[in-house]
Amino acid sequence: MPINLSEPLRWTSADADETALLEDLQGNILDGHGRKATLHLMLRFGADAAAARAALRALEPQVTSALAQLEAARAYRNTGQSGGPFVGLLLSSSGYARLGIADRMPEGPVDGAFASGMLARSAILNDPAAPDLEAAYQDRIDAMILIGADPDGPDQWTSQAAQDLADMIMSGLGSAVSLITAESGRAIFRSNSAGEAEGIEHFGYVDGRSQPLLLQELVDREAAGGGIDRWNAAFPLSQVLVSDPGSPDTGTAFGSYFVFRKLEQQVKAFKAREEELGEQLGIGELAGAFLVGRFEDGTPVTLQGTEGLDHPVPNNFSYAADSAGARCPFFAHIRKTNPRGDVGRTLVPNPQSAADFDRIRELDDGERRVIMARRGMPYGIRNQVTDPSDQPEGGVGLMFMAFQSSIEAQFEFTQKSWANSPPFVARINGAPGDPVGRDPIIGQRGGEPLVKLAMPNGWNDATAGTTPAGLAEFVVHKGGEYFFAPAKSMLRVL
C-alpha cells in the first residue's frame, strides 16, 4: 500500500510499507532523538569523491533509523534504560556536488534554497555577510554528523560517550573527509512548580512546546493531556517528508530538508533590557512575557497575565479571543512564528458567508503548512546545568535545527515574511496603529530601519494604551547551512 503522507503515522501498528519507511528513514525527523548532549561535526569532502562516497557508505550502519529510535524510546519509557547514542547524517547541496552525485540531489516543491545554500540566501534572511560570521561558516559545509548521547552526569556539560563515538567516526572516515568544526550541545533545565525538570533556553524560557506532531501516538498523548481542540497539533507526514531520488527503493525511501543555524544569545543584555522595560512600564515580568508570548514557566500570556500554567505547559490555545492583541502582542515571538489562525482572522475579519469560512479554512491550511519540526539544542556552558543563574554576555546560544519538506516555503518564509516583517501579523478588525514590529527574539532587520515595538501598558486592557520601545537584536546569527537527511538506502548505494 502506498505511503499516506496526508496524515500522521501510527508507528506501533505500521503495515509493511510503513515499516520499510521507518527502517529507511533517519531518526530525529518524526520525533526528537531525546539525548541531552550532542556533538555536531561539520565536514568537508576532499578531492577524491570515490573515497568520500565509500567512507559514507561504511558509516551507514551506524546511522540511526526512525524505527530504531522509536523502539529505543519505548524501551526507555518502560524500563528507564538508555537507548545509547544516536547518529544522524545530513548532506548539503555542495556535499552532493563534491561527492559527484549532484544528479541524486532531492528536489522539493521549491528547491532553490537548498541548491543555493544558506550563505547565498543572506540578503533574503537579513543575515550578516559571510565575513561577519564565525570563521568555520564563511564557506559552505558539505555535511554534518549529529551525535546524541547521555551526558557524563546530570550536572555535567560533557559527554564522553559522544566524544568517543565522534573520534571513532572521524577515524573511520579517513583522509577523504575533513573536520571543519565541532559544536557541542547540552540541554539545560529548570524545575517547574511540581518539582519536575523542564527544558529551557538560555534566556530562561521553557522551550520545545508547540511542535507539529507527526506520529499518532504523540497526538493521542497530547489530546489526553492538554487537548487539541483549540489548536490541533496533529500534522501530516508531508510536513517534513519528501521522496529521496537517490535511493533505489522508490515508494518507501524518504528524507527531509534540515536547517542548522548557530544563534548566539546575549543573555545579560537581554535580561537587563527586559527588566528595564518592566520597570519603565510598571508591568514587571509581563514585559518579558509580551516579548516572548509566554512567561518563563511557559504560561501563554494570551491565557492569563501571571505565571502558573506550567504543569503541563499549555499548547492547546489560539488567539481567537485576543484579536486586538491586548493579551499577547502581535509582535510576540511565539505569535509571529505560529500565528494559530491569525492570518485567516486578519484577511477575513468578519466572516459571514460559506465562501468566507471556506477562505478561512484555506488560509489556516496554508498557515499550518509553514510550521517546522524544531529540534534545537542549547550550546555553551553556564554556571550550572539545572537552574542556571548566571547571565553570560556571549558564548552561549541555541543551535536552531528544524526539519521540513521545503526550506523556502517553511523556514525562509517564517524568517522573512513573519519574523523579520514589521507588518506581520497585521492588526485585526481594523485596529489603528503602526506596523507591529519584528520578532523581538529572532527577527533581523539587516540594513532596514528600526521599527519600535508598541509595548502594552497593561494586560488585557486596551484603554491602557501602548508605549513605543526600541529593542536591540540580542540573538546574533553566527553561521549555518541547509542540509538534507537522506534515506539510509541512498547511503548504502553511494
VOPAGU-2260 file (C-alpha; in pm, 1 decimal, decimal comma):
REM VOPAGU-2260
SITE   aa  ch    i         X         Y         Z
SITE  MET   A    0       0,0       0,0       0,0
SITE  PRO   A    1     143,6     343,2     -91,3
SITE  ILE   A    2     260,6     557,1     198,2
SITE  ASN   A    3     -10,5     800,5     306,2
SITE  LEU   A    4     164,4    1133,4     364,8
SITE  SER   A    5    -157,8    1322,5     431,2
SITE  GLU   A    6    -186,9    1230,2     798,8
SITE  PRO   A    7      29,4    1138,4    1099,2
SITE  LEU   A    8     169,0     784,9    1112,0
SITE  ARG   A    9      71,0     534,8    1382,5
SITE  TRP   A   10     401,7     356,5    1403,1
SITE  THR   A   11     304,3      90,8    1658,3
SITE  SER   A   12      61,5     -62,1    1405,7
SITE  ALA   A   13     252,7      16,3    1087,1
SITE  ASP   A   14     193,9    -201,7     782,1
SITE  ALA   A   15     477,9    -349,5     576,4
SITE  ASP   A   16     537,8     -39,8     363,5
SITE  GLU   A   17     521,4     194,1     662,9
SITE  THR   A   18     767,5     -26,7     849,5
SITE  ALA   A   19    1000,1     -17,5     548,6
SITE  LEU   A   20     977,1     362,9     552,7
SITE  LEU   A   21    1066,3     374,5     924,5
SITE  GLU   A   22    1358,8     136,8     876,8
SITE  ASP   A   23    1494,3     351,1     592,6
SITE  LEU   A   24    1414,7     696,6     730,9
SITE  GLN   A   25    1667,8     862,4     959,8
SITE  GLY   A   26    1571,1     920,6    1319,2
SITE  ASN   A   27    1508,0    1265,1    1474,9
SITE  ILE   A   28    1275,4    1364,0    1189,6
SITE  LEU   A   29     939,0    1233,3    1308,8
SITE  ASP   A   30    1026,7    1287,2    1675,3
SITE  GLY   A   31    1329,0    1430,6    1856,3
SITE  HIS   A   32    1609,1    1188,3    1943,4
SITE  GLY   A   33    1581,7    1281,9    2312,0
SITE  ARG   A   34    1952,2    1274,4    2404,6
SITE  LYS   A   35    2059,6    1552,2    2640,9
SITE  ALA   A   36    2410,7    1600,9    2499,3
SITE  THR   A   37    2512,0    1637,4    2135,4
SITE  LEU   A   38    2811,7    1681,8    1908,6
SITE  HIS   A   39    2769,5    1830,7    1562,8
SITE  LEU   A   40    3059,5    1751,0    1328,6
SITE  MET   A   41    3079,9    1993,5    1035,6
SITE  LEU   A   42    3258,0    1826,0     744,6
SITE  ARG   A   43    3411,3    1895,9     406,4
SITE  PHE   A   44    3483,0    1631,8     143,1
SITE  GLY   A   45    3819,4    1609,0     -30,6
SITE  ALA   A   46    3905,0    1583,8    -398,2
SITE  ASP   A   47    3870,4    1203,5    -402,6
SITE  ALA   A   48    3493,7    1175,4    -441,7
SITE  ALA   A   49    3500,7     795,1    -466,4
SITE  ALA   A   50    3684,3     768,3    -133,9
SITE  ALA   A   51    3438,6    1006,4      32,5
SITE  ARG   A   52    3143,7     806,0    -100,6
SITE  ALA   A   53    3297,9     485,1      28,3
SITE  ALA   A   54    3353,2     641,2     370,3
SITE  LEU   A   55    2989,0     747,6     399,1
SITE  ARG   A   56    2871,2     410,2     271,8
SITE  ALA   A   57    3069,7     243,3     550,3
SITE  LEU   A   58    2913,0     482,0     803,5
SITE  GLU   A   59    2554,4     395,0     703,8
SITE  PRO   A   60    2504,8     105,4     953,1
SITE  GLN   A   61    2573,0     346,0    1241,1
SITE  VAL   A   62    2309,4     597,2    1124,6
SITE  THR   A   63    2005,1     557,9    1350,0
SITE  SER   A   64    1681,1     475,4    1173,8
SITE  ALA   A   65    1346,2     619,1    1278,0
SITE  LEU   A   66    1227,0     271,7    1376,0
SITE  ALA   A   67    1532,5     203,5    1592,3
SITE  GLN   A   68    1491,0     539,6    1763,2
SITE  LEU   A   69    1122,2     486,0    1833,5
SITE  GLU   A   70    1177,8     136,1    1969,3
SITE  ALA   A   71    1459,7     262,1    2193,6
SITE  ALA   A   72    1238,5     545,4    2321,3
SITE  ARG   A   73     959,5     299,8    2404,3
SITE  ALA   A   74    1204,8      76,6    2592,7
SITE  TYR   A   75    1332,1     381,0    2785,2
SITE  ARG   A   76     979,2     477,7    2890,9
SITE  ASN   A   77     911,5     121,3    3005,6
SITE  THR   A   78    1241,8      39,5    3175,0
SITE  GLY   A   79    1438,2     363,5    3213,8
SITE  GLN   A   80    1727,1     206,3    3021,5
SITE  SER   A   81    1915,2     442,7    2789,1
SITE  GLY   A   82    1882,3     376,6    2419,7
SITE  GLY   A   83    2251,4     453,0    2366,3
SITE  PRO   A   84    2398,5     705,2    2123,5
SITE  PHE   A   85    2213,8     848,0    1826,5
SITE  VAL   A   86    2377,1     920,6    1488,1
SITE  GLY   A   87    2236,1    1126,8    1202,5
SITE  LEU   A   88    2397,2    1225,3     871,3
SITE  LEU   A   89    2298,7    1538,2     676,2
SITE  LEU   A   90    2426,2    1643,7     331,3
SITE  SER   A   91    2425,2    1993,0     178,1
SITE  SER   A   92    2399,0    2064,6    -193,9
SITE  SER   A   93    2775,2    2130,0    -200,9
SITE  GLY   A   94    2819,5    1789,3     -37,7
SITE  TYR   A   95    2619,6    1621,1    -312,8
SITE  ALA   A   96    2831,0    1802,2    -571,7
SITE  ARG   A   97    3165,5    1712,3    -410,0
SITE  LEU   A   98    3055,9    1350,6    -383,9
SITE  GLY   A   99    2986,6    1354,6    -757,4
SITE  ILE   A  100    2617,8    1275,1    -713,4
SITE  ALA   A  101    2451,9    1609,6    -784,5
SITE  ASP   A  102    2203,7    1422,4   -1003,8
SITE  ARG   A  103    2072,8    1243,2    -692,6
SITE  MET   A  104    2004,0    1565,8    -508,4
SITE  PRO   A  105    1646,5    1599,0    -376,7
SITE  GLU   A  106    1410,4    1839,6    -541,5
SITE  GLY   A  107    1136,6    1961,7    -312,4
SITE  PRO   A  108     831,9    2163,0    -418,9
SITE  VAL   A  109    1052,2    2473,3    -406,2
SITE  ASP   A  110    1418,0    2375,8    -416,6
SITE  GLY   A  111    1616,5    2690,3    -489,6
SITE  ALA   A  112    1716,0    2746,4    -128,7
SITE  PHE   A  113    1871,2    2403,0     -76,2
SITE  ALA   A  114    2057,0    2415,6    -407,2
SITE  SER   A  115    2198,6    2760,7    -327,3
SITE  GLY   A  116    2289,3    2705,0      38,7
SITE  MET   A  117    2234,3    2937,2     332,4
SITE  LEU   A  118    2524,7    3173,7     258,4
SITE  ALA   A  119    2377,1    3265,2     -78,6
SITE  ARG   A  120    2043,9    3348,7      85,9
SITE  SER   A  121    2179,7    3606,3     333,2
SITE  ALA   A  122    2000,8    3900,1     168,9
SITE  ILE   A  123    1667,6    3716,5     183,4
SITE  LEU   A  124    1714,9    3636,8     552,8
SITE  ASN   A  125    1878,6    3966,7     658,5
SITE  ASP   A  126    2173,4    3757,0     777,2
SITE  PRO   A  127    2518,9    3907,8     835,8
SITE  ALA   A  128    2758,5    3892,9     540,3
SITE  ALA   A  129    2994,4    3595,1     527,0
SITE  PRO   A  130    3298,7    3785,4     667,5
SITE  ASP   A  131    3093,2    3869,8     978,6
SITE  LEU   A  132    3014,7    3506,2    1056,5
SITE  GLU   A  133    3232,2    3269,8    1259,2
SITE  ALA   A  134    3526,4    3154,3    1050,6
SITE  ALA   A  135    3401,5    2796,6    1014,7
SITE  TYR   A  136    3080,3    2917,6     848,0
SITE  GLN   A  137    3226,1    3165,5     599,6
SITE  ASP   A  138    3227,8    2891,3     334,9
SITE  ARG   A  139    2997,6    2602,2     251,2
SITE  ILE   A  140    2964,9    2300,0     479,1
SITE  ASP   A  141    2937,3    1971,2     288,7
SITE  ALA   A  142    2792,4    1751,1     559,8
SITE  MET   A  143    2701,9    1735,4     926,2
SITE  ILE   A  144    2710,9    1432,5    1151,5
SITE  LEU   A  145    2485,1    1471,4    1453,0
SITE  ILE   A  146    2573,5    1259,2    1754,7
SITE  GLY   A  147    2341,0    1245,0    2053,5
SITE  ALA   A  148    2436,7    1071,4    2377,3
SITE  ASP   A  149    2397,4    1077,1    2752,7
SITE  PRO   A  150    2598,5    1340,7    2941,9
SITE  ASP   A  151    2860,8    1224,9    3189,6
SITE  GLY   A  152    2630,0    1318,6    3476,1
SITE  PRO   A  153    2314,1    1518,4    3547,9
SITE  ASP   A  154    2526,1    1823,6    3635,9
SITE  GLN   A  155    2796,7    1768,3    3373,5
SITE  TRP   A  156    2828,5    1956,2    3045,8
SITE  THR   A  157    3040,5    1689,3    2878,4
SITE  SER   A  158    2957,7    1354,1    2720,2
SITE  GLN   A  159    3248,5    1116,0    2688,3
SITE  ALA   A  160    3021,7     870,9    2506,2
SITE  ALA   A  161    2953,3    1130,7    2235,2
SITE  GLN   A  162    3319,9    1226,1    2209,2
SITE  ASP   A  163    3437,9     863,9    2187,1
SITE  LEU   A  164    3187,5     793,3    1911,9
SITE  ALA   A  165    3288,8    1111,0    1726,5
SITE  ASP   A  166    3655,1    1007,3    1742,2
SITE  MET   A  167    3571,4     662,1    1610,5
SITE  ILE   A  168    3358,7     800,8    1326,4
SITE  MET   A  169    3620,9    1053,0    1218,8
SITE  SER   A  170    3888,1     782,4    1223,5
SITE  GLY   A  171    3670,0     562,2    1004,3
SITE  LEU   A  172    3603,9     841,1     754,6
SITE  GLY   A  173    3976,1     875,1     694,0
SITE  SER   A  174    4151,0    1139,3     485,4
SITE  ALA   A  175    3864,4    1170,0     236,1
SITE  VAL   A  176    3668,4    1380,3     486,6
SITE  SER   A  177    3797,8    1669,3     697,2
SITE  LEU   A  178    3651,3    1819,1    1013,9
SITE  ILE   A  179    3583,9    2193,0     986,3
SITE  THR   A  180    3448,5    2245,4    1336,7
SITE  ALA   A  181    3257,6    2061,2    1607,8
SITE  GLU   A  182    2971,6    2217,1    1801,6
SITE  SER   A  183    2874,5    2083,3    2144,0
SITE  GLY   A  184    2517,9    2096,7    2268,1
SITE  ARG   A  185    2373,3    2035,0    2611,9
SITE  ALA   A  186    2012,5    2059,2    2725,2
SITE  ILE   A  187    1963,7    2287,5    3026,2
SITE  PHE   A  188    1680,3    2267,3    3274,5
SITE  ARG   A  189    1480,8    2441,5    3542,7
SITE  SER   A  190    1246,6    2285,0    3799,3
SITE  ASN   A  191     877,7    2360,9    3745,4
SITE  SER   A  192     613,4    2415,5    4014,4
SITE  ALA   A  193     574,7    2038,3    4051,9
SITE  GLY   A  194     948,6    1988,6    4104,3
SITE  GLU   A  195     997,6    1836,9    3759,2
SITE  ALA   A  196    1285,2    1933,9    3529,7
SITE  GLU   A  197    1176,1    2130,2    3219,8
SITE  GLY   A  198    1396,8    2216,2    2925,0
SITE  ILE   A  199    1470,0    2587,4    2887,9
SITE  GLU   A  200    1668,6    2806,3    2650,9
SITE  HIS   A  201    1937,7    3048,9    2767,4
SITE  PHE   A  202    1704,0    3346,9    2819,2
SITE  GLY   A  203    1528,3    3130,7    3078,8
SITE  TYR   A  204    1205,7    3044,2    2896,7
SITE  VAL   A  205    1060,3    2694,5    2866,8
SITE  ASP   A  206    1139,1    2568,5    2517,5
SITE  GLY   A  207    1019,0    2292,6    2288,9
SITE  ARG   A  208     641,6    2327,9    2311,5
SITE  SER   A  209     410,9    2385,7    2013,6
SITE  GLN   A  210     567,3    2121,6    1792,0
SITE  PRO   A  211     391,1    1966,6    1492,3
SITE  LEU   A  212     317,2    1608,8    1598,1
SITE  LEU   A  213     379,6    1364,4    1315,4
SITE  LEU   A  214     311,7    1037,2    1497,1
SITE  GLN   A  215     -41,2     945,1    1601,2
SITE  GLU   A  216      83,1     811,2    1934,8
SITE  LEU   A  217     213,3    1159,9    2019,6
SITE  VAL   A  218    -114,1    1316,3    1904,1
SITE  ASP   A  219    -309,7    1080,0    2131,7
SITE  ARG   A  220     -86,3    1170,5    2425,4
SITE  GLU   A  221    -131,5    1541,8    2359,0
SITE  ALA   A  222    -509,1    1503,6    2326,2
SITE  ALA   A  223    -526,8    1319,1    2658,0
SITE  GLY   A  224    -302,4    1574,6    2830,1
SITE  GLY   A  225    -388,0    1928,5    2726,4
SITE  GLY   A  226    -624,4    1866,6    2434,7
SITE  ILE   A  227    -604,8    1958,1    2065,9
SITE  ASP   A  228    -945,3    2117,5    2006,5
SITE  ARG   A  229    -832,2    2483,0    2017,3
SITE  TRP   A  230    -507,4    2426,6    1827,3
SITE  ASN   A  231    -462,3    2093,9    1655,0
SITE  ALA   A  232    -106,5    1969,5    1699,7
SITE  ALA   A  233    -155,5    1680,0    1454,1
SITE  PHE   A  234      30,0    1732,5    1125,3
SITE  PRO   A  235      69,7    1514,5     815,4
SITE  LEU   A  236     392,9    1338,5     724,3
SITE  SER   A  237     412,7    1567,8     421,1
SITE  GLN   A  238     500,1    1849,4     661,6
SITE  VAL   A  239     856,4    1712,9     673,9
SITE  LEU   A  240     897,9    1422,5     429,9
SITE  VAL   A  241     994,0    1424,0      61,8
SITE  SER   A  242    1090,5    1133,2    -159,4
SITE  ASP   A  243    1462,9    1063,9    -183,8
SITE  PRO   A  244    1552,7    1035,7    -555,1
SITE  GLY   A  245    1895,8     899,0    -467,8
SITE  SER   A  246    1752,8     573,8    -333,2
SITE  PRO   A  247    1664,4     269,4    -544,3
SITE  ASP   A  248    1375,8     192,7    -305,3
SITE  THR   A  249    1107,9     405,0    -467,6
SITE  GLY   A  250     788,4     435,4    -268,3
SITE  THR   A  251     936,3     387,5      80,0
SITE  ALA   A  252    1255,7     597,4      70,3
SITE  PHE   A  253    1210,1     943,9     216,5
SITE  GLY   A  254    1422,5    1221,6     358,9
SITE  SER   A  255    1377,4    1571,1     494,9
SITE  TYR   A  256    1530,8    1914,4     446,6
SITE  PHE   A  257    1718,2    2035,6     753,7
SITE  VAL   A  258    1813,5    2387,8     859,9
SITE  PHE   A  259    2102,5    2446,3    1100,1
SITE  ARG   A  260    2172,4    2790,8    1247,3
SITE  LYS   A  261    2407,6    2882,8    1530,0
SITE  LEU   A  262    2237,6    3168,0    1715,7
SITE  GLU   A  263    2430,9    3340,7    1993,7
SITE  GLN   A  264    2216,4    3473,6    2278,5
SITE  GLN   A  265    2338,6    3781,9    2464,4
SITE  VAL   A  266    2177,4    3683,7    2792,4
SITE  LYS   A  267    2299,7    3964,3    3017,7
SITE  ALA   A  268    2194,4    4241,4    2779,7
SITE  PHE   A  269    1856,0    4083,2    2706,1
SITE  LYS   A  270    1767,3    4029,2    3072,2
SITE  ALA   A  271    1874,5    4386,0    3155,0
SITE  ARG   A  272    1651,7    4529,6    2879,6
SITE  GLU   A  273    1366,7    4302,4    2983,5
SITE  GLU   A  274    1390,0    4427,7    3343,3
SITE  GLU   A  275    1426,1    4788,1    3227,3
SITE  LEU   A  276    1105,2    4764,8    3022,4
SITE  GLY   A  277     920,6    4608,0    3314,3
SITE  GLU   A  278    1022,0    4891,5    3544,7
SITE  GLN   A  279     964,9    5166,3    3286,0
SITE  LEU   A  280     612,3    5048,9    3204,1
SITE  GLY   A  281     529,3    4932,4    3554,0
SITE  ILE   A  282     440,0    4581,5    3435,7
SITE  GLY   A  283     726,0    4374,7    3582,3
SITE  GLU   A  284     771,0    4028,7    3434,7
SITE  LEU   A  285     487,9    4092,4    3189,0
SITE  ALA   A  286     747,1    4275,7    2979,1
SITE  GLY   A  287     932,7    3954,3    2902,8
SITE  ALA   A  288     607,9    3764,4    2854,6
SITE  PHE   A  289     496,8    4023,3    2597,5
SITE  LEU   A  290     824,6    3981,4    2406,8
SITE  VAL   A  291     819,9    3601,4    2403,7
SITE  GLY   A  292     446,7    3532,5    2420,3
SITE  ARG   A  293     491,8    3311,3    2725,8
SITE  PHE   A  294     609,8    3365,6    3080,1
SITE  GLU   A  295     934,5    3195,3    3175,8
SITE  ASP   A  296     745,6    2892,3    3309,9
SITE  GLY   A  297     573,2    2853,1    2970,9
SITE  THR   A  298     234,6    3003,7    3060,9
SITE  PRO   A  299      93,6    3160,7    2741,2
SITE  VAL   A  300      34,7    3530,6    2806,4
SITE  THR   A  301    -277,2    3516,6    2589,3
SITE  LEU   A  302    -437,1    3288,2    2853,3
SITE  GLN   A  303    -355,0    3483,1    3168,0
SITE  GLY   A  304    -147,0    3775,4    3292,5
SITE  THR   A  305      53,3    3580,1    3550,8
SITE  GLU   A  306     261,5    3264,1    3562,1
SITE  GLY   A  307     132,1    2931,7    3689,5
SITE  LEU   A  308      15,1    2722,3    3392,9
SITE  ASP   A  309     324,2    2505,0    3381,5
SITE  HIS   A  310     209,8    2153,7    3472,1
SITE  PRO   A  311     191,2    2071,7    3187,2
SITE  VAL   A  312     284,7    2376,5    2982,5
SITE  PRO   A  313     -25,6    2455,0    2771,3
SITE  ASN   A  314     -25,2    2422,6    2396,4
SITE  ASN   A  315    -398,0    2393,2    2327,7
SITE  PHE   A  316    -483,9    2757,4    2267,0
SITE  SER   A  317    -537,0    3008,1    1989,1
SITE  TYR   A  318    -553,9    3386,5    1960,9
SITE  ALA   A  319    -920,1    3391,4    1856,1
SITE  ALA   A  320   -1019,3    3566,1    2180,8
SITE  ASP   A  321    -728,5    3810,9    2153,2
SITE  SER   A  322    -794,1    3973,4    1816,3
SITE  ALA   A  323    -685,7    4315,3    1946,4
SITE  GLY   A  324    -350,1    4187,9    2074,4
SITE  ALA   A  325    -437,2    4313,8    2423,5
SITE  ARG   A  326    -316,8    3993,6    2591,1
SITE  CYS   A  327     -42,4    3869,6    2359,8
SITE  PRO   A  328     104,1    4142,6    2134,4
SITE  PHE   A  329     111,9    4067,8    1764,2
SITE  PHE   A  330     492,9    4102,7    1771,2
SITE  ALA   A  331     545,0    3833,6    2038,8
SITE  HIS   A  332     787,7    3562,8    1928,9
SITE  ILE   A  333     550,3    3267,9    1952,8
SITE  ARG   A  334     267,3    3459,5    1782,2
SITE  LYS   A  335     496,4    3565,6    1498,0
SITE  THR   A  336     625,3    3214,2    1432,8
SITE  ASN   A  337     298,6    3024,7    1490,5
SITE  PRO   A  338       4,6    3261,1    1437,5
SITE  ARG   A  339    -257,6    2993,5    1517,4
SITE  GLY   A  340    -518,6    3127,7    1276,1
SITE  ASP   A  341    -426,0    3497,4    1281,7
SITE  VAL   A  342    -377,6    3501,8     903,9
SITE  GLY   A  343    -738,3    3399,9     842,3
SITE  ARG   A  344    -869,3    3632,3    1111,5
SITE  THR   A  345    -676,0    3919,9     952,0
SITE  LEU   A  346    -774,3    3867,2     590,1
SITE  VAL   A  347   -1135,2    3766,3     664,3
SITE  PRO   A  348   -1205,9    3959,5     985,6
SITE  ASN   A  349   -1586,8    3935,2     979,3
SITE  PRO   A  350   -1685,4    3610,6     805,8
SITE  GLN   A  351   -2048,5    3593,8     701,7
SITE  SER   A  352   -2090,9    3357,2     408,6
SITE  ALA   A  353   -1993,6    2998,6     338,7
SITE  ALA   A  354   -1733,7    3135,7      97,0
SITE  ASP   A  355   -1581,4    3338,8     381,0
SITE  PHE   A  356   -1546,3    3032,8     600,4
SITE  ASP   A  357   -1403,5    2830,4     312,3
SITE  ARG   A  358   -1146,2    3106,2     261,2
SITE  ILE   A  359   -1054,1    3099,2     631,2
SITE  ARG   A  360   -1001,9    2721,5     619,3
SITE  GLU   A  361    -782,8    2765,7     311,4
SITE  LEU   A  362    -576,4    3034,5     486,6
SITE  ASP   A  363    -546,2    2824,2     802,6
SITE  ASP   A  364    -422,2    2528,4     597,4
SITE  GLY   A  365    -163,8    2748,0     427,1
SITE  GLU   A  366     -52,2    2893,9     760,1
SITE  ARG   A  367      -8,9    2547,2     911,7
SITE  ARG   A  368     199,1    2431,6     613,3
SITE  VAL   A  369     471,7    2673,5     724,3
SITE  ILE   A  370     528,6    2511,8    1065,5
SITE  MET   A  371     859,2    2324,7    1102,8
SITE  ALA   A  372     960,9    2030,7    1323,5
SITE  ARG   A  373    1212,1    2205,2    1550,5
SITE  ARG   A  374    1497,9    2008,1    1704,1
SITE  GLY   A  375    1700,9    2286,8    1866,4
SITE  MET   A  376    1972,1    2237,2    2127,3
SITE  PRO   A  377    2140,1    2495,4    2354,1
SITE  TYR   A  378    2516,2    2537,1    2330,8
SITE  GLY   A  379    2767,2    2695,5    2567,7
SITE  ILE   A  380    2846,3    2643,9    2936,5
SITE  ARG   A  381    2665,5    2817,9    3222,7
SITE  ASN   A  382    2736,2    2808,0    3596,2
SITE  GLN   A  383    2513,8    2501,4    3627,5
SITE  VAL   A  384    2309,8    2270,2    3407,7
SITE  THR   A  385    1994,8    2281,2    3620,1
SITE  ASP   A  386    1851,1    2618,4    3722,1
SITE  PRO   A  387    2140,0    2827,7    3581,1
SITE  SER   A  388    2155,2    3166,9    3749,3
SITE  ASP   A  389    2439,8    3349,3    3574,6
SITE  GLN   A  390    2389,0    3588,8    3284,0
SITE  PRO   A  391    2659,9    3539,1    3018,5
SITE  GLU   A  392    2743,0    3829,0    2788,5
SITE  GLY   A  393    2807,6    3586,8    2499,7
SITE  GLY   A  394    2940,3    3243,0    2416,2
SITE  VAL   A  395    2605,7    3069,1    2469,8
SITE  GLY   A  396    2306,4    3028,7    2246,7
SITE  LEU   A  397    2084,3    2796,3    2052,5
SITE  MET   A  398    2167,6    2562,7    1769,3
SITE  PHE   A  399    1841,4    2611,5    1582,1
SITE  MET   A  400    1762,7    2296,3    1387,6
SITE  ALA   A  401    1443,1    2210,0    1203,1
SITE  PHE   A  402    1311,7    1953,2     956,4
SITE  GLN   A  403    1069,2    2046,3     677,8
SITE  SER   A  404     959,4    1948,6     329,2
SITE  SER   A  405    1051,6    2288,6     175,5
SITE  ILE   A  406    1315,5    2528,6     306,0
SITE  GLU   A  407    1176,7    2817,6     102,3
SITE  ALA   A  408     813,0    2764,1     195,0
SITE  GLN   A  409     878,4    2691,9     562,3
SITE  PHE   A  410    1199,8    2821,1     721,4
SITE  GLU   A  411    1268,8    3107,9     481,6
SITE  PHE   A  412     906,0    3214,6     473,3
SITE  THR   A  413     893,4    3213,9     854,2
SITE  GLN   A  414    1210,0    3420,2     885,1
SITE  LYS   A  415    1146,3    3666,2     602,0
SITE  SER   A  416     770,5    3710,1     591,6
SITE  TRP   A  417     687,5    3656,1     957,2
SITE  ALA   A  418     977,6    3712,6    1199,5
SITE  ASN   A  419    1157,8    3986,7    1001,8
SITE  SER   A  420     843,6    4158,3     874,6
SITE  PRO   A  421     717,4    4457,3    1081,0
SITE  PRO   A  422     361,2    4443,7     935,3
SITE  PHE   A  423     304,3    4079,2    1033,4
SITE  VAL   A  424      70,9    3994,0    1199,4
SITE  ALA   A  425    -138,7    4279,2    1057,0
SITE  ARG   A  426    -370,0    4426,6    1315,2
SITE  ILE   A  427    -708,2    4255,8    1313,8
SITE  ASN   A  428   -1052,1    4419,3    1285,5
SITE  GLY   A  429    -905,3    4744,2    1162,2
SITE  ALA   A  430    -741,8    4836,0    1493,7
SITE  PRO   A  431    -528,3    5150,2    1446,8
SITE  GLY   A  432    -153,4    5162,1    1485,0
SITE  ASP   A  433     180,7    5138,1    1311,6
SITE  PRO   A  434     333,4    4809,3    1194,0
SITE  VAL   A  435     361,7    4582,4    1497,0
SITE  GLY   A  436     737,7    4531,3    1468,6
SITE  ARG   A  437     978,9    4246,6    1411,7
SITE  ASP   A  438    1001,8    3931,9    1620,5
SITE  PRO   A  439    1194,2    4056,4    1928,6
SITE  ILE   A  440    1376,5    3723,7    1967,0
SITE  ILE   A  441    1480,9    3601,0    1620,8
SITE  GLY   A  442    1382,6    3895,6    1399,1
SITE  GLN   A  443    1667,0    4052,9    1199,2
SITE  ARG   A  444    1643,5    4390,7    1030,3
SITE  GLY   A  445    1973,1    4386,8     840,6
SITE  GLY   A  446    2005,8    4735,2     691,2
SITE  GLU   A  447    1635,2    4812,7     722,2
SITE  PRO   A  448    1503,1    5084,8     958,3
SITE  LEU   A  449    1431,9    5005,9    1323,1
SITE  VAL   A  450    1060,9    4965,8    1398,1
SITE  LYS   A  451     976,2    5019,0    1764,3
SITE  LEU   A  452     750,1    4774,4    1941,9
SITE  ALA   A  453     416,4    4901,7    2073,6
SITE  MET   A  454     453,8    4757,8    2425,3
SITE  PRO   A  455     119,4    4728,6    2608,8
SITE  ASN   A  456      99,7    4926,0    2933,4
SITE  GLY   A  457    -113,8    4655,9    3088,6
SITE  TRP   A  458    -255,4    4309,0    3029,2
SITE  ASN   A  459    -590,7    4273,5    2854,3
SITE  ASP   A  460    -660,1    4645,0    2892,0
SITE  ALA   A  461    -691,8    4822,6    2558,9
SITE  THR   A  462    -759,0    5151,2    2740,1
SITE  ALA   A  463    -411,7    5143,2    2897,8
SITE  GLY   A  464    -252,0    5215,8    2561,2
SITE  THR   A  465      98,4    5127,7    2448,2
SITE  THR   A  466     448,9    5269,9    2478,4
SITE  PRO   A  467     694,3    5263,5    2183,6
SITE  ALA   A  468    1000,8    5063,1    2280,5
SITE  GLY   A  469    1319,5    5019,9    2081,2
SITE  LEU   A  470    1478,6    4679,6    2110,1
SITE  ALA   A  471    1825,3    4573,5    2004,4
SITE  GLU   A  472    1889,4    4232,7    1848,5
SITE  PHE   A  473    2003,4    4010,9    2133,9
SITE  VAL   A  474    2021,2    3696,7    1916,2
SITE  VAL   A  475    2305,7    3703,0    1664,2
SITE  HIS   A  476    2337,8    3463,9    1370,6
SITE  LYS   A  477    2690,9    3316,5    1370,1
SITE  GLY   A  478    2656,3    3078,5    1074,4
SITE  GLY   A  479    2475,4    2777,2     940,8
SITE  GLU   A  480    2383,6    2564,1     641,1
SITE  TYR   A  481    2096,9    2397,3     459,8
SITE  PHE   A  482    2107,0    2016,7     459,0
SITE  PHE   A  483    1906,9    1712,7     356,6
SITE  ALA   A  484    1869,6    1396,0     565,3
SITE  PRO   A  485    1888,7    1122,5     300,9
SITE  ALA   A  486    1736,6     776,9     333,3
SITE  LYS   A  487    1968,4     507,5     465,3
SITE  SER   A  488    1916,2     314,9     141,0
SITE  MET   A  489    2060,5     612,2     -50,8
SITE  LEU   A  490    2377,4     592,9     161,4
SITE  ARG   A  491    2407,3     218,0     103,1
SITE  VAL   A  492    2432,4     265,9    -274,9
SITE  LEU   A  493    2685,9     551,3    -271,8
